[in-house]
Amino acid sequence: MLIKLENGSPVGHPVLEANFRALHPDTSFSAVLTPELVEPFGFGMFEYSQIPEPAHHYDKAVEAKAVRDAQGVWRQVWELVPMSEAERLKADHDQAAIMRHARDMALTRSDFSQMADAPSWVDQAAWAAYRQALRDVPQQGGFPWQLSWPEPPILTAYLEE
């Protein structure tokens, strides 16, 4: 990848090597481009980097100013910064929706236990308690980020086979 340089600093978005070559059709470049070859044309070599995973759910990764390494390649840099209050509220809302969906799926998977025609080996009372614990998940103190998921009752019929 290459990036446009203005006053010795990268600007804009990186371009593919093929696009750089297309911008300069009358120039014969070597097969491997180097910083020394592209800088006279106002470009620098560029490498993307992995976006870091925030350690805390109220942090976010933002792109910082690219840094030039010892080989002359500009490298993408990320910083972890705290979210704004609005971003925190949205993160809480989104995480709550994800956790409620997971809870709803667990409830759906346990519907069989409360049917009138449930197998006799199903402990309906234990499953009803499990289902109530699932419904109570959003009331936990750490919701939506720190949860203790209830364990479903053991299906003894499967253990006996």
C-alpha positions in Angstrom: 0.0 0.0 0.0 1.1 3.6 -0.6 -0.1 6.8 0.9 0.0 10.4 -0.3 2.5 12.6 1.6 2.1 16.3 2.1 4.9 18.2 4.0 6.5 14.9 4.8 3.4 13.4 6.5 0.8 10.9 5.3 -2.7 12.3 4.3 -5.8 10.7 3.1 -6.4 7.0 2.5 -3.8 4.4 1.3 -3.9 3.4 -2.4 -3.0 0.1 -4.0 0.3 -0.3 -5.7 -1.5 -0.9 -9.0 -3.3 2.5 -8.6 0.0 4.2 -7.8 1.5 2.7 -11.0 -1.5 3.8 -13.0 -1.0 7.3 -11.8 2.5 7.3 -13.3 2.1 5.4 -16.6 5.2 6.9 -18.2 7.5 5.8 -15.3 9.1 2.4 -15.2 9.3 1.2 -11.6 11.1 -1.9 -10.3 8.9 -4.9 -9.4 9.4 -4.1 -5.7 8.6 -0.6 -4.7 10.6 1.0 -1.9 10.3 4.3 0.0 13.2 5.8 -1.9 11.4 5.0 -5.2 7.9 6.4 -4.3 8.8 9.5 -2.2 9.9 11.6 -5.1 6.4 11.1 -6.5 4.8 12.4 -3.2 3.9 9.0 -1.8 5.2 6.8 1.0 5.0 3.1 1.7 2.1 2.3 4.1 1.1 -0.7 6.2 -2.1 -1.2 8.1 -2.0 -2.6 11.6 -4.3 -4.7 13.7 -6.9 -2.8 15.6 -6.2 -3.4 19.3 -8.9 -5.0 21.4 -9.8 -2.7 24.3 -9.2 -4.2 27.8 -12.3 -2.4 29.1 -15.7 -2.2 27.5 -15.8 1.6 27.9 -12.6 2.1 25.8 -12.4 2.4 22.1 -9.6 2.2 19.5 -9.1 5.3 17.4 -6.6 5.8 14.6 -3.7 8.1 15.6 -1.1 9.7 13.4 0.9 7.2 11.4 4.5 6.6 12.4 7.5 6.1 10.1 9.6 3.1 11.0 13.4 2.7 10.5 12.9 1.2 7.0 10.9 4.3 5.9 7.5 2.6 6.0 4.5 4.5 7.5 2.6 2.3 9.9 -0.9 2.7 11.1 -1.1 3.5 14.8 -4.0 3.0 17.2 -4.8 4.6 20.6 -7.2 3.3 23.2 -9.2 6.1 24.6 -12.3 6.3 26.9 -15.7 6.5 25.2 -17.8 9.6 25.6 -20.9 9.4 27.8 -23.1 9.0 24.7 -20.9 6.2 23.4 -21.1 4.5 26.8 -24.9 4.6 26.8 -24.9 3.1 23.3 -22.5 0.4 24.3 -24.6 -0.4 27.3 -27.7 -0.5 25.2 -26.1 -2.7 22.5 -24.7 -5.1 25.1 -28.0 -5.3 26.9 -29.7 -6.2 23.6 -27.1 -9.0 23.0 -27.5 -10.4 26.5 -31.3 -10.3 26.3 -31.2 -12.1 22.9 -28.9 -14.8 24.5 -31.4 -15.1 27.4 -34.3 -15.3 25.0 -32.6 -18.1 23.0 -32.0 -20.1 26.2 -35.7 -19.6 27.1 -36.7 -20.9 23.7 -34.4 -23.9 24.0 -36.1 -24.7 27.3 -39.7 -24.3 26.2 -40.1 -28.1 25.8 -39.8 -28.5 29.6 -43.0 -26.6 30.3 -45.3 -28.2 27.7 -48.2 -30.2 28.9 -46.9 -33.2 27.0 -43.3 -32.9 28.3 -41.7 -36.3 28.9 -42.2 -37.7 32.4 -38.4 -37.6 33.1 -38.4 -33.8 32.8 -38.4 -32.1 36.2 -40.8 -29.3 35.3 -40.3 -27.5 38.6 -36.5 -27.4 38.2 -36.9 -26.2 34.6 -39.4 -23.6 35.7 -36.9 -22.3 38.3 -34.2 -22.2 35.6 -36.4 -20.3 33.3 -37.3 -17.8 36.1 -33.5 -17.3 36.7 -33.1 -16.6 33.0 -35.9 -14.0 33.2 -34.1 -12.4 36.2 -30.7 -12.0 34.3 -31.4 -8.3 33.4 -32.0 -7.5 37.1 -28.4 -8.7 38.1 -26.2 -5.9 39.5 -23.6 -6.2 36.7 -26.0 -6.4 33.8 -25.3 -6.1 30.9 -21.5 -6.6 31.3 -21.0 -9.0 34.2 -23.5 -11.8 34.4 -23.9 -15.1 36.2 -25.8 -17.3 33.8 -28.0 -20.0 35.5 -27.2 -23.6 34.8 -30.0 -25.6 33.1 -31.2 -28.7 35.0 -29.5 -32.0 34.0 -31.5 -34.2 31.7 -31.3 -37.5 33.6 -32.9 -39.5 30.8 -29.8 -38.9 28.7 -27.4 -39.8 31.5 -29.2 -43.2 32.1 -29.0 -44.3 28.5 
